């Protein structure tokens, strides 16, 4: 019987060979195997899987995710170790997705104005965050996709972004409105004038031309959010950068509902645009926003009235 560590190498090779990045899962499962080695056993049991998944005790949000990783790995291991137990679903409290915050146009504008006041007054930083947050708000792309854009990925003549190997390893084209292309061209001109030959390969760059790091982007966002009243000082909860993406999706769905279009038929289009691997991830928005539920209820009422 092969060791769990060898089995993990096989499992990760198989998953990554199928096109999954599996980077975070690989790190977590390596920690699980180390946990099993400390317990001097090579047989996965539900009891041990749950004991590992619920570490550390205060991080409830990650418990289900960790156990899901072990469940997939256990299904692989059971093929050569029949004593392996595959942890059943439902034994840990389900992970609740955060309800999206739907920014108003006024809040978006206030955030973008606040970004322009960032120091230094003659630096590139304020323009970078102004256009970065603006792009995410009007296109709905992920923060990682925006910061990962290379200069060659931004075609301002054709008005399109090439999102390469984003979440789940998928690539796609994202069309740009002419006003968005004009705004990005303005940023590119400022960036190149500020940095000259010192500019790196990424489209959005830090003050000295390097790639934007997520931890610094989040810090700037939290600072600006507090300045405009979206968050209170010291609070760790509140509207997120990812809620720009939620806002985009919800506004698109609301617009379709109000225009009387067949939303169910258009959901696959939105799913593809957002880079979802499964259309059910896009369906989630239908129940995540009270306004969408109201529009769906109105449409249902109209259908019943027409049939009566």
N, C-alpha and C positions, 0 to 999 in steps of 0.2 A: 504493500500500500504506500503510495507516494505521500510525502509530507504536505501539510496544509500550505506551506510557503510555496512549494513547487506547484501545487494545485492552483494557488492564486496567480502565479506567473502564467499558467495555461489559460486561466479564466480571463485575465486582463488582455492577453494576446488575442484571444478569440473575440472579445468585445470590441477592442480597438480595431481589429481586422475587419469588423463589420461596419466601421465608420464612426463609432462613438469615440469621443475624446476620452472620457472616463478618467480624467485626471483627479478630480476631487474624490471620486469613489475609490480610486486606487490608493490614495493616501489614507482614507478611512479604513479600507479593508486591510491594509498593511498593519494598521494599528490594532485591528481586531485579531489578526493572526498573532501579533506579539502578545496580546491579551491571552489568547489560547495557549501559547507557549509558556507563559508565566503560570498558567494553571496546569501545565504538564499534561495536556490532552490534545489529541488530534481529531476528536469526534465532536462535531458541532451539535449542541443541544439547544432547545428553546430557552432553557433556564440560563445558560451561559450567554446566549445571543442577547437576551433581554438585559442581563446584568451589564454587558458591555454597552449596549445601545443607550442605556439610561445614565451613562457617564458623560459629563459631570451631571449630578442630580438637578442643578438649577437651570439647565439648558433644555427645558421641555420642548422647545420648538424644533430641536434637531433629533429628538428621539425616534420619531417615525422614519425619518430619512435614513438614519443609521441602521435601523432594523431592516429597512427595505434593501439596503446594500447587502446585508448578511443573507437575507432571504434569497436573493438572486445567486449569490455565491454558493449557498447551501444546495440549491437545485443542481448546480454543477458538480459539487463534491459527492452528492448522493449516488452518482453514477458509478463511483469506484469505492465508496464506503457506505454500504446499505444501512449502517447504524446512524447515519446522519439524520438529524431532525431538521425539517424545513419549518421555520417559525411561521405560524398561521397569521393571516391578516386580522386586524381588529383587536389585537391584544394590548395595544397601546392607544392612548387618546389620539384621535386624528388631528393632523396639523391643520389649523384654520388659516386660510389665506387672509391677509390683511385687506380690509375693505378699501377700495381705491378712493383717493381724494381727487375730486374733479375740480381742478383749478378754474377760476373764472378768468376771462380775458384781462380784467383789471389786475388780478394777482400776477399773471404772467408778465404783463407790462411793467408792473412795479418791480418784479424780480430782475428783469432785464435792465431797467433803469438803475437799480441798485448796483448791478454788476459794473456798470460804466463808472461808478464812483470808487471802485477798488483802487488802492495804490499799487504801483506808483502812477502819478498823474500822466507821465509821458511814456509809460511802459506799454507792453503788449498784453499784459495779464488781464486787464479789464475788458479789452476787446475779445480776447479768447473766450472768457466765460460768458460774455454777452452773446456771442454767436453760437457757442457750444450749447447753452441752455435753450437758445432760440431754435436751433436746428432740431433738438430732441423734441421740443414742444410741437413743432409743425409737421414733423415726419413720423413721430412715434417710434423711432429706432431706439435700441437699448444704449445705455451709457457706454458699455464696453464696445459697442459697434461704432459709436461716434468717436471715441478716443482712439480706436484702432484704425480709423480711416487713414490711408496713405494719400499723398498728394495725387498719385496716379489713379486713385479710386474715385476721385471727385471730377466728373466731367461736366464742367459748367457750360460748355458749348451745347452739348446734347441735353443738359439738365437731368443728370442721373448720378446716383451713388452706386458703387459696387460694394456690397457688404460681403466680405470674404470670410469663410470658415468661422461663422459666428457660433452662437449657442447651438449645440447638437451637430456641429460641423457642417451646417448648411450655408450656402452662398446664394445671394439674390441681388436683383437690381431694384433700386428704390427711385422712382421718378421725383423730380423736384419742380415746384411751382416756379415760374419765371422770377417772382419776387424773392424767393429763397435763393435761387442761383445768383441773383444780383447781390444779395446780402453776403453770400459766401465769397463772391468775387471781391467785394470790398474788404473782407477780412484777409483774404489771400494777399491783396496788395499791401495792406498794413503790415502783415506778417513779414513779407519779403523785404519791404522797405526797412523794417526794424532790425531784421536778422541778417539780411544779405546772404552771403555764402555759408553762414553758420546755421542755417535752417536745416533741421533733420528731415527724414523722409515722411513724417506724419503730417497730416493736414492741420490738426489742432496741436499746438505746441506750447510748452512752458516758456517762461520769460527768456531763457537762454537757448531755446530751440530743441530741447529734449522732449520726450514723450510725456504727456500728462499722466500722473499717477492717480489712481482712483481715490486713495485716502485723502489727497489734497483737494480733489474735486469735491468730495463730500464735505470737507471742512469749510470750503468756500460757500457751498450751498447752504449749510447750516447757519453760517454767519449771515448770509443775505436773508435767509428765511426769518431769522430773529429780527433783523433790522426792519423788515416790512410787516412784522406782526404775524407771520404764519406759524411761528414757534415761540414759545416762551423761553427765557433764559434758563439754561440748565436742564431743560426737558430733553429726553431721548426719544420721544415719539412725536409724530406730526407728519405733515406732507413730505413725500420723498421725491427724489429725482425720478424714480421709476413710475411715479404717478403721472408724469408727463405722458408716458406711453399709454397708461390707462385712459387718460383724458382723450387722447387722440382716438383710441378705439371706441370709446363710449360716444363721442361726438359723431363719429362716422355712422354708428348704428342708429343713434337718435335721428340723424339727418335722413337716413333711409326710411325709418319708420314714418317720419312726418311727411315725407314725399310720397308715401303710399307704395313704396317698392317692396318686393318680396325679399325680406331680410334673410330668410333661411337659404335662399338660392345664392345670395351674395356673400354669405359667411365664409365659404371657401376662398373667395377672392381676398377678403380681409385677412384670413388666416395665412395665406401665402405672402401677402404684403408684410405682415408682422413677423414672418419667419417662424411661425408655430409649426411644430412637427405633426400635430394632430388638431383637427378642427374643433375637438371638444374643449381645447384650451381657449379657443375664441368664444365658444358657447358660454363659458363662465361669465363673460361680461353681461349676458342677458339677465343673469340673476344677481349680479354684483352691484347694480345701480338701480335705485328706486325709480328714477325717471324712465329707464328702459322698461321696467315692469309695468309702470303706468301706461306707457305707449302700447305695450303688448296687450294689456287689458282693454284699452280703448278699441284696438283693432278687433279683438275678439268680440267685444260688445257690438261693434258695427256689423260683424258677420252674422251674429245671432239675430240682430234686428232685420237684416236683409232677408234672412231665411224665414222669419216669422210673418 
